[in-house]
Amino acid sequence: MERGGIEDGETSIPLLLSENPSESSDSSSHATAVVVLSTLVAVFGSYVFGSAVGYSSPAQSGIMDDLGLSVAEYSVFGSISTVGAMLGAVMSGKLADLFGRRGTMGFAEVFCIIGWLGIVLAKGAWLLDLGRFLVGYGIGLLSYVQVPVYIAEITPKNLRGGFTAVNQLMICIGVSITYLIGTFISWRMLALIGTIPCVLQLLGLFFIPESPRWLAKNDRWLDCEAALQRLRGQSANITEESTEIRDYTETLQKLAAAKVLDLFQRKYAHSLIVGVGLMVLQQFGGVNGIAYYASDIFESAGFSGKVGTWAMVVVQVPMTLLGVLLMDKSGRRVLLMISAAGTCLGCFLVGLSYLLQDLQVWKDFSPIMALGGVLVFTGSFSLGMGGIPWVIMSEIFPINVKGLAGSLVTVVNWLGTWIISYTFNFLMDWSSDGTFFIFASVSGLTILFVDKLVPETKGRTLEEIQASMNPFTAKK
């Protein structure tokens, strides 16, 4: 891992792995070992998320054969995790505000472990589905608590984007590793392995601090300063950051307790439009249709589904890593627009390949175009659209509504996941080329949305971002 410093007011992606960073007293310039450890513990939840998403594909034939499930019964098993995730998302904000970020992560992992063990021990469909539902509920909690909230609240402002983007990288790694090892071991053993990152996160939570901003919100000022000092290093000067957190929190505490309907007030309109809009555009750009049915797309293009999926893994992981490295260098907006332009091009190429097949034109070239389009889409999505919406969502909502807003945005994301994954086959039956041209159009719309409405949050504290987007909350 490389070290880096400050250049022209920006940091290269750079971690100072030291408990006591002596080079600078600026508490917002470096990441200590405690920040790195806390982030790694949190993103074990991202790996759990990815392993749950990647489980159903390699496990399908084994489960159906061993338990005698029909295609319809297996479809219930595959999709019921999304239902659990939506329930978890609804409750995530309230639990995160009530029990803290660490407590909610631990709560989520207990459900994930019980769910995975239910799948391991299943002798019929009911326990199998219950286990999958519980895993879904756990990752519904984790998808909001562990990255969009906890990591964003503990990291220095100049490194926050890169650290929170590790979420998407770990999801990709979880999906990829689960898919790959699932081709060699039984579905029960694969589910048992799924408990390992859950246990690791549970144990790791005992060694990391609670979010200073959550402690401040709950009037635990001494604990807040102690946690902040631990995160920034014992020799770091935290006075400025601590004062900013205190002033902003005290201002927000003068406001009435937030209710769901309060989110739709004018003062939160910009944040809500950006948060919900990015999640809708992310999902309706077709990512889960392509991810869930990539093998069918490759096979219809004349390629092996396994070869195509391996090619996606080869593209996905390094492009996600590149996005992490560029997050705090180039900024969120630029990466989002480049990513959306790439997904637009990828979907257009796939749609064009289907159109050429229908017209019986360039029949030898169209399969290559389909493969290239899916890989362009996958790489581009991994670069920005996969992770940055979650990063921005973690930055734009004031602490007094962050729980409610995070729950709403996460539910919207999971609902979009279900809609696209459920309707994809029906859309393909209607018009294969038309489906991908629609996805391309949504990606094109995303570029305009980001250009007109999404703020640049790189290098700004959470309080600065929220005050600029929600100016009325900053006024007494």
N, C-alpha and C positions, 0 to 999 in steps of 0.2 A: 504494500500500500504506500503510495507516495505522500510526501509532505509538501505543503505549499504555503504561500503567504499571501499578502495583500498586494495587489497590483492595480493602480488606477482606481482604487475604491472598490474593486471586486476581488473575490478570492478565487483562485483556481480550485479545483475540487479537492481538496486538501484537508487532511486530517492531522492534527497534532496529537499523537497518541501519548498523552501525558496527563497524569492526575493533577500536576501543578505546572501549568504552562507559564514559564518564566519569561518568555520572549516579549510578552505584551500583557499589560494590565487590562486591555480592552476585552470585556467579557463576551463581546459579540463577534469576535474575530476567529476563534479557534474552537475545535471540538476536542474535549478531553476524552480520556479513556472511559470515563463514566457515561458520557453521551454516546460513545460508540457502543459500549456494552448494552446500554439501555435500548438503543436502536436495534441491535442484534436480537435481544430478547423479544422486543415487540414484533419484529418481522418473522419470528418463528410462526406467528399467527398468519402471516401472509403465505408462508409455505403450506400451512394447514389448509388455507383457502385453496391454493393451487392443487394440492393433492386430492382434495374433495372434488374439484372440478374435473381433474384428470382421471379419476377412479373408474367412472362408469364405462368408458370405452374399452379398456383392456379387460375389464371384469365381465363384460356382457356375455360372451359365449360360455364361460365357466359357470356363472350363476344360473343361466337359463338351462344348461345341461344338468347341473347338480340338483337344482331345486325344481326342475320341470316347469319353469315359468313360460308363459306365452309372451309374444312380442308386446302385447298391450300391458301385461303385468310388469314387464321390465320397463316399459315407458313410464309407468307410474313410479317405479323405483328411481329412475333417472331424473324425473322432474320434481319429485316431492321435496328434494333438498331446497329448491327455489322457494317453495311455500314456506318451509322452515326459516329460510334466510329472510324472507319478507317479514315474518313475525319477529325474528331477532332484530331486524332493522327498526321496526316500530318501537321496540322497547329499548334499543341501544342508547339513545340519547338520555332518557330518564335514568337508566341504570348508571351510565357514566357520570352523570351529575350527582347521583345519590351516593354511590359507593366508591367513586373515584375511578381513575383510568386503570390503575393496576388491579383493583378489585374486580372490575368488570371483565378484564382480560382473563383473570383466573376463573371467574364464573363461567365464561364462554368455553374455556378449555375443558372444564369438567363435563359439560354437555357433549363436547366433541369426543372425548375419551369414551364416555358411556355409549355414544352413537356408534363409534368404530367397533367397540366390543360387541354391541348388539348385532352388527353385520357379521362379525367373526363367528358368533354363536348361532346365527339364524338357521333354522331348519325349514322355514316356510316364509311366505311372502310377508306376513304381518310383522314379524320381528325385523326382517330385512328393511322394510319400509320405515318402521319406527326408528331404527338406527340411522338410516339416511336422513330422516326428518330432523333428528337431534343434531347430527353433524351440520345440517343446513342452518339450524337455529344458532348454533355456535359460531359459524362463520358469518352469519348475518350480524351478530354482535361485533365480531372482530373486524369486519370490513369497515366499520365506522370508528370504533374505539382505538384500535392499535396504531393506525397510521394517521388518518386525517385529524385526529385529536392529539394523542399522546406524543408522537414524534414531533409534530409541528410545535407543540408547547414546550418541549425541552431543548430543542436545538437552537444554536445561534442563528441570527437572521440571515447571515451571508451564506450559510450552509444548509438552510432549512429545505430548500428545493431538492437538492441532491439526496439528502437523507430520507425525505419522505418518498422520493421516487424509488428508493430501494424496495418499497412495497411491491411495485409492479414487477421488478426483477425477481423477487422471491416467489411471486405468484407464478411467473413463467418457469422458474426452476422447479417449483412444486409440480406443475402440470407435466413438464417434460420428464422429470425423473420418475414420476408415478406411471406415466405412459410407457416409458422404456423398460422399467423393471417389471411392469405388469405383463410384458410379453414372455417373461421367463419364470414367474412364480404363480402360485394359485391365488384366486381371488380372496380367500380367507387370510392367507399370509400377507397379501398386499394391504388388506384392511388392518391387520395387526401392526404392520409397519407404520400405518397412518397414525397410530397413537404416540409414536416416538417424539415427533416435534411438539405434540401437545404436552407431554410430560416435561420436555426440556423447557418449554416456556413457563409452565407452572413452577418449576424449580428456580428458574431465572428471575422470576418476579420478586423473590425474597432478597435479591441483591441489587435492585435498582430503585431509585427514588420515585416518589409520586410526582405528578406534574405540579410545578410551582404555581401555575396559574389556577389550577383547581384548588390548591390549598389556599390561595389568596381569596378566591371566590367564596370559600367557606370560613373566612375570617381567621385562618390559621397562619398568622403573619410570621411568627417565629419559625414555624415549620417551612413556610414558603421560602424564607431567606436561607434557611439551612439547606434545603433541597437545591436552591439556585446556586449557592456557594459550592456544594458538592458537584454539581453539573459543570460549573465553569472553572473549578479548580480552587484550591485553598488560598492561593496567592492572587487570584483574580479580583479586580475591583468590580463588584456587582452593584455598586450604589446607584448608578444611572438606570440600569435595567430594572432593579428592584423598585426604584421610585416610580418609573414609568408604569410598571405592572400595578403598583399600589394606587397611583392616581387614576388610572383607567378603570380599575376594578371598583374603587370607591364611587366613581362617577356613575358606573352602571348599576351599583347597588341602590342608588337613589331612585332608580326606575322601578316600576311595579313588576312583580314576578311575571315572567313571560308565560303566555298561554298559546295554544296552537294558532288561534285566530290572530294573535299579535304578529305572527310572522308575515301576515299579508298587509301590514301597515306600510304607508308610503316610505317611512324611514328605513325599512329593510328591503324595499323593492329591488334596488340594484343588486344587492347580494343574492336575493332569492332568484332573480331572473338568471344571473350568471351561474349559480350553483345548480339549479334545476335544468337550465338550458344546456349546459355542458353534458350532464348525465343523459338527457334525452338524445342529444345529437350523437353522443358516444355509442349508445345502444342501437339507435335507429340507422346508424351507418352500416349495420349488418355484421358486426364483429362476432356475435354469438351464433348467427346463422352459418358463417364461414367456419368458425372454430368447431362447432358441433358436427357439421356435415362436410368437413374438408375431404374426408376419404371418398365420399360420393362424388364430390366435384372433381377430384383428381381422376377417379375411375371413369367418369363420363368424358373426361378429356383424353383418356387413353393411357393413363399412368397408373402405376401401382399405388394403392392407397397408403401402404406402409412407407414406400419411398417418398411420396409426397409429404407425409406427416413428418418424417425425419428431416426433410428439407425445410419444413416450417420451423422445426426446433433449431436447426442450424442458423436460420435467419433471425429467429425471434429473440433468443437470449443475448447475442452480441448487440443487437440494435437496442434492446432495453437497457443494457449496460451503457451504451453510448448516450442514451437519453439521460441517464443518471449523471454521467460525467459532464454533460453540457447544461444541465438544468440551471445551475447557478452561474454559468458563464454567459450563455446566450440569452437567458431569460425564458419565461413561460410562454409569452405570446408568440415569439418567433418559432419556437419548437412546435407549438400547437398548430400554427398555420402551415408549416412545412409538413407536419404529420398528416393533417387533414388533406393537403394537396396530394400527398402520396396515396392515401386511402382512396381518394377520388379517382386517381389514375388507375390504381389496381382494380377497383370495381368496374371502371369503364373498360379495361382490357378484358376482364372475364365476361362482361356482358357482350362485348364485341365478338369474342370468340364463339359464344353461343349463337349470336346472330349470323355469323359466317357459316356455322354448321347448319343452321336452318335454311340458309340460302344455298347450301351445297357449294360454297366458294372457299378456296384456300383450305381444303380439308386437311392437308398435311401440316399446315402452319397453325391452325386454330388451337389444337391441343397444347402446343408450346405457349401460345398466347395466354391460355387459361392458367397454366402452371405459373407463368411469369406474373400474371395479374394477382394470383393468390399470394405469391411470395412478396410482391411489392406491397400489397395491402398489409400483410403480416408484419413486415419490417417497418413500414411507416407507422402503423398503429402502435407498435411496441416503442417507437421513438418518442411519442408524445401523447397521443390520444388515450393510450391505455392508462398511464399513471398521472398525468398532469391535472386532469379534472379533479381527482381526489386531492392532489396537493392544493389546488386553488380553493377547493371547498373547505379545506382545513384552515385557510388563511382569512377568509372574507367575512365570517360571521362573528359578531361580538359574543363575548363569553356568556352574557345573560340569555342568549337565545341559541347558543351553539348546540346544545343538546337536542332541542326540538328541531332546529334547522337541519342538523346532521341526520337525524332520524328520517325526516321527510325526503331529503335528497337521496339517502341510501335506499329507501323504499322505492323511489322513482327509478333508481338504477336497477334494482332487482325486478321490478315490474316490467321494465323494458327488456331485461334479459329473458323473462318468461314469454313475453309477447313475440319477440323475434324468434326465439328457439321453437316456439309452438307453431308459428305461422309460416316458417321458412319453407317447409315442404309444400304447403298449399300455394304459396307464391310461386315456387318453382314449377308446379303443375300448371299454374296460370300462364306464366311466361318466364322462362329462365333468363333470357336477355333483359326483359323488362325489370325483373327483380334487381339485377345488379346495376342497371341504369338508375333505378330509384335510390339504391344505396350510394351511388356516385353523386347523385344530386344532393343528398343529405350532407355528404362530405363537403361539397361545394358551398352549401349554405353555412357549414361550420366555419369556413374561412371568413365569411362576411360577419358572422356572429362574433367571432374572436376579435376581428378588426374593430368593430363598432362598440362592443360592450365589455369585453374582458380586460381588466386592468393588469398592468405589469406589477408583480408583487416581489420580484427579485430584490434582495438587499434591503427590504423594509421590515420593521418590526410588525408583529401582529396588530399591535395597538395603532400604529400609523396607518396600516392598510384599512382597518375597520373604521377608523375615524374619518378617512377620506371617502369611503364608500357609504358610510352611515353617519353623516355629519350631525344629524339630530341627536344621536345617542351620546355625542361628545359634549353636548351643551347642557348646562345645568338648568 
